Amino acid sequence: MSDELLWAAAALWGAVAGALLPRAAYRFAVPAGEGWRDRCPRGHALRGWFGPARCGQCAPGGSGEAASPGAQGTSGADGPPYVPSAPLLSAVTALVCVALAAATGTRPELAVWLLLAPVGVVLAVVDFRVQRLPDPLTLPLAAAALVLLGLVALLPEHAGHWLTGLYGALALGTGYFALFLINPGGMGFGDVKLAVGMGAVLGWYGWPTVLLGTFAGFLFGALYGGVLVVVRRAGRKTAIPFGPFLMAGAYTGLLLGAYAA
């Protein structure tokens, strides 16, 4: 398969997968301690996890019938805003997938990266909005990364090592757990669970990739926090969502590790 065809296929996959993410992002974006949303801002029932964030009644052309006054999430037209639009999530996911395809080439582990990429996009959106990394996403992400990479290790032409991925998951998860114990206010337990999956992904390409991806994550988070302080949007002790930067660092390390492999 030519590079151009591979990139086009990755872009198509990312665009389609990203277009299905808004509903999951909207339903998961609730503060800690609350159940996942099952109502749109107008109080209509919201079922399923894939597709547009708007329910059928609120979408253009829907019936728009009023919900019962006591329905959970009822807030009229001034209810909580929807997450980024489907076109935006589609474009972002497509760009992520194209970059992964360009760095990895036709090696079999690319299939794993493309499957995990949409989950990472949802996690980033949710954490930025409510500073929460849902267990139904972080835990399956870690398990899927290890299982799928284990299967890829059985195929020819792969460029990584499954055992190093396993050790990377354990190392990064343990390191983040230690940081959580030292400073629970600065590191959430969701970050610890996410670190397990990111460690598996980075470890596939070896320890230098683990170190690079980990360092990049802290660097991105520090730069973001510093900018917020400079523009007076936050103080030195203001908590920021770290999950997106953890994933951005892992993504950076993964791209460089895949390209160098």
C-alpha positions as CSV (number, residue, x, y, z in Angstrom):
1,M,0.0,0.0,0.0
2,S,1.4,3.4,-0.9
3,D,1.9,6.0,1.7
4,E,-0.7,8.3,0.2
5,L,-3.4,5.5,0.3
6,L,-2.5,4.6,3.9
7,W,-2.8,8.2,5.0
8,A,-6.1,8.6,3.2
9,A,-7.4,5.4,4.9
10,A,-6.3,6.7,8.3
11,A,-7.9,10.1,7.7
12,L,-11.1,8.5,6.7
13,W,-11.1,6.3,9.7
14,G,-10.4,9.2,12.0
15,A,-13.0,11.4,10.4
16,V,-15.7,8.8,10.7
17,A,-14.7,7.8,14.3
18,G,-14.5,11.4,15.4
19,A,-17.9,12.2,14.1
20,L,-19.3,9.5,16.4
21,L,-17.7,10.9,19.5
22,P,-19.8,13.9,20.6
23,R,-22.5,11.9,22.4
24,A,-20.0,10.0,24.4
25,A,-18.1,13.1,25.3
26,Y,-21.3,14.9,26.3
27,R,-22.5,12.1,28.5
28,F,-19.2,11.5,30.2
29,A,-18.5,15.2,30.9
30,V,-20.1,15.4,34.4
31,P,-18.4,16.4,37.7
32,A,-17.0,13.7,39.9
33,G,-19.6,11.9,42.0
34,E,-22.4,12.3,39.4
35,G,-23.8,9.7,37.2
36,W,-23.3,9.8,33.4
37,R,-25.8,12.1,31.6
38,D,-28.9,10.4,30.3
39,R,-30.7,13.6,29.4
40,C,-30.1,16.4,27.0
41,P,-30.1,20.0,28.4
42,R,-33.8,20.2,27.7
43,G,-34.5,17.0,29.6
44,H,-35.2,14.6,26.7
45,A,-34.0,11.1,27.1
46,L,-30.5,10.5,25.6
47,R,-29.6,6.9,24.8
48,G,-26.6,5.3,23.2
49,W,-23.0,6.4,23.2
50,F,-22.2,7.1,19.6
51,G,-23.4,9.9,17.3
52,P,-24.3,13.6,17.8
53,A,-24.6,15.0,21.3
54,R,-28.1,16.4,20.6
55,C,-31.0,14.1,21.0
56,G,-33.4,13.6,18.1
57,Q,-35.9,16.0,19.5
58,C,-33.4,18.9,20.0
59,A,-31.7,18.3,16.6
60,P,-32.8,20.4,13.7
61,G,-36.0,18.9,12.4
62,G,-36.8,17.2,15.6
63,S,-40.2,17.4,17.3
64,G,-38.8,19.6,20.1
65,E,-41.5,18.5,22.5
66,A,-41.1,19.7,26.0
67,A,-39.8,17.3,28.6
68,S,-41.4,16.7,31.9
69,P,-40.5,19.5,34.5
70,G,-38.8,17.1,36.8
71,A,-36.6,15.4,34.2
72,Q,-32.9,15.2,35.1
73,G,-30.8,17.8,33.2
74,T,-33.8,20.0,32.3
75,S,-32.5,23.5,31.9
76,G,-34.2,24.9,28.9
77,A,-32.3,26.7,26.2
78,D,-29.8,27.9,28.7
79,G,-28.7,24.4,29.7
80,P,-25.1,23.3,29.8
81,P,-23.4,23.7,26.4
82,Y,-22.7,20.7,24.2
83,V,-19.2,19.5,23.7
84,P,-17.2,20.5,20.5
85,S,-19.1,19.8,17.3
86,A,-18.9,16.7,15.3
87,P,-17.0,18.4,12.5
88,L,-14.4,19.6,15.0
89,L,-13.9,16.3,16.7
90,S,-13.9,14.6,13.3
91,A,-11.1,16.9,12.0
92,V,-9.0,16.5,15.2
93,T,-9.3,12.7,15.2
94,A,-8.5,12.5,11.5
95,L,-5.3,14.6,12.0
96,V,-4.2,12.5,14.9
97,C,-4.7,9.3,12.9
98,V,-2.9,10.6,9.8
99,A,0.1,11.6,11.9
100,L,0.1,8.1,13.4
101,A,0.0,6.5,10.0
102,A,2.8,8.7,8.7
103,A,5.0,7.8,11.6
104,T,4.2,4.1,11.8
105,G,3.8,3.2,8.2
106,T,2.3,-0.2,7.3
107,R,3.6,-2.0,10.5
108,P,0.8,-3.9,12.2
109,E,0.8,-1.9,15.4
110,L,-0.7,1.0,13.4
111,A,-4.1,-0.8,13.8
112,V,-3.8,-0.6,17.6
113,W,-2.9,3.1,17.5
114,L,-5.8,3.9,15.2
115,L,-8.3,2.0,17.4
116,L,-7.1,3.8,20.6
117,A,-6.9,7.3,19.2
118,P,-10.6,8.1,19.3
119,V,-10.7,7.1,23.0
120,G,-7.9,9.5,23.7
121,V,-9.7,12.3,22.0
122,V,-12.8,11.7,24.2
123,L,-10.8,11.5,27.3
124,A,-9.0,14.8,26.5
125,V,-12.4,16.6,25.9
126,V,-13.9,15.3,29.1
127,D,-10.9,16.1,31.3
128,F,-10.7,19.6,29.9
129,R,-14.4,20.2,30.6
130,V,-14.8,18.7,34.0
131,Q,-11.4,17.5,35.2
132,R,-12.4,13.9,35.2
133,L,-11.1,10.8,33.5
134,P,-13.9,8.2,33.4
135,D,-13.0,4.6,34.5
136,P,-15.1,3.1,31.7
137,L,-12.6,4.7,29.3
138,T,-9.2,4.6,31.1
139,L,-9.4,1.0,32.4
140,P,-10.5,-0.5,29.1
141,L,-7.9,1.6,27.3
142,A,-5.1,0.1,29.3
143,A,-6.4,-3.4,29.0
144,A,-7.0,-3.0,25.2
145,A,-3.5,-1.6,24.7
146,L,-1.8,-4.6,26.3
147,V,-4.1,-7.3,24.8
148,L,-4.0,-5.8,21.2
149,L,-0.2,-5.3,21.4
150,G,0.2,-8.8,22.6
151,L,-1.6,-10.0,19.5
152,V,0.4,-7.7,17.2
153,A,3.6,-9.2,18.7
154,L,2.6,-12.5,17.1
155,L,2.6,-10.9,13.6
156,P,5.6,-10.4,11.3
157,E,7.1,-7.0,10.7
158,H,6.1,-5.4,14.0
159,A,8.7,-3.0,15.4
160,G,8.1,-3.2,19.2
161,H,8.3,-5.4,22.2
162,W,5.3,-6.5,24.2
163,L,7.2,-7.2,27.5
164,T,8.6,-3.7,27.4
165,G,5.1,-2.4,26.9
166,L,4.0,-4.4,30.0
167,Y,6.9,-3.1,32.0
168,G,6.2,0.4,30.8
169,A,2.6,0.2,31.9
170,L,3.7,-1.0,35.4
171,A,6.4,1.6,35.7
172,L,4.4,4.6,34.6
173,G,1.4,3.5,36.6
174,T,3.5,3.1,39.7
175,G,5.3,6.4,39.2
176,Y,2.0,8.3,38.8
177,F,0.6,6.4,41.8
178,A,3.5,7.6,43.9
179,L,2.9,11.2,42.8
180,F,-0.8,10.8,43.7
181,L,0.2,9.7,47.2
182,I,2.6,12.5,47.6
183,N,0.2,15.2,46.3
184,P,-3.4,14.0,45.9
185,G,-4.5,17.6,45.2
186,G,-2.2,17.9,42.2
187,M,-2.6,14.5,40.7
188,G,-5.9,12.7,40.3
189,F,-6.3,8.9,40.5
190,G,-7.8,9.0,37.0
191,D,-4.4,10.2,35.8
192,V,-2.8,7.1,37.5
193,K,-5.2,4.8,35.6
194,L,-4.6,6.6,32.3
195,A,-0.8,6.4,32.9
196,V,-1.0,2.6,32.8
197,G,-2.4,2.6,29.2
198,M,0.0,5.3,28.1
199,G,2.9,3.4,29.6
200,A,2.0,0.3,27.6
201,V,1.8,2.3,24.4
202,L,5.1,4.1,25.0
203,G,6.8,0.9,26.2
204,W,6.2,-0.8,23.0
205,Y,9.0,1.2,21.4
206,G,11.3,0.9,24.4
207,W,12.4,2.8,27.5
208,P,13.8,5.9,25.7
209,T,10.3,6.4,24.3
210,V,8.8,6.0,27.7
211,L,11.1,8.6,29.2
212,L,10.5,11.0,26.3
213,G,6.8,10.7,26.4
214,T,6.7,11.1,30.2
215,F,8.9,14.2,30.1
216,A,6.9,15.7,27.3
217,G,3.7,15.3,29.2
218,F,5.0,17.2,32.2
219,L,6.6,19.8,30.0
220,F,3.3,20.5,28.2
221,G,1.4,20.6,31.4
222,A,3.9,23.1,33.0
223,L,3.8,25.3,29.9
224,Y,0.0,25.4,29.9
225,G,-0.1,26.2,33.6
226,G,2.5,28.9,33.2
227,V,0.6,30.6,30.4
228,L,-2.6,30.6,32.6
229,V,-0.7,32.2,35.4
230,V,0.9,34.8,33.1
231,V,-2.5,35.8,31.7
232,R,-4.0,35.8,35.2
233,R,-6.5,32.9,34.4
234,A,-5.1,30.8,37.2
235,G,-3.0,31.0,40.4
236,R,0.1,29.0,41.3
237,K,-2.1,26.5,43.2
238,T,-4.9,26.3,40.7
239,A,-5.7,22.7,39.6
240,I,-5.5,22.0,35.9
241,P,-6.6,18.9,34.0
242,F,-3.5,16.9,33.5
243,G,-4.9,14.0,31.4
244,P,-4.8,15.9,28.1
245,F,-1.1,16.7,28.6
246,L,-0.3,13.2,29.8
247,M,-1.8,12.0,26.5
248,A,-0.1,14.7,24.4
249,G,3.2,13.7,25.8
250,A,2.5,10.1,25.1
251,Y,1.4,10.9,21.6
252,T,4.6,12.9,21.0
253,G,6.7,10.0,22.3
254,L,4.8,7.5,20.3
255,L,5.2,9.5,17.0
256,L,8.9,9.8,17.5
257,G,9.3,6.2,18.7
258,A,7.3,4.9,15.7
259,Y,9.3,7.0,13.3
260,A,12.6,5.9,14.7
261,A,11.7,2.2,14.9
